[in-house]
């Protein structure tokens, strides 16, 4: 699953819309956390509800989306 939209961010909590790289299904309004661990480790392991594949299953490396605030920054 890849992130196609980020919105409603409050501090580090936000919502994302994602699209499956395999079947192109779109999932909306998923809760997310804006830190490097979430973008690099958690997002690639999200499985599509339609086909059951994740970016890790497909061998796709995560794109660095960057965080709104620097790592370790207290908000």
Rosetta blueprint (number, residue, H / E / L):
1 X L
2 X E
3 X E
4 X E
5 X E
6 X E
7 X E
8 X E
9 X E
10 X E
11 X L
12 X L
13 X E
14 X E
15 X E
16 X E
17 X E
18 X E
19 X E
20 X L
21 X L
22 X L
23 X L
24 X L
25 X L
26 X E
27 X E
28 X E
29 X E
30 X E
31 X E
32 X E
33 X E
34 X L
35 X L
36 X H
37 X H
38 X H
39 X H
40 X H
41 X H
42 X H
43 X H
44 X H
45 X H
46 X L
47 X L
48 X L
49 X L
50 X L
51 X L
52 X L
53 X L
54 X L
55 X H
56 X H
57 X H
58 X H
59 X L
60 X L
61 X L
62 X L
63 X L
64 X L
65 X L
66 X L
67 X L
68 X L
69 X L
70 X L
71 X L
72 X L
73 X L
74 X L
75 X L
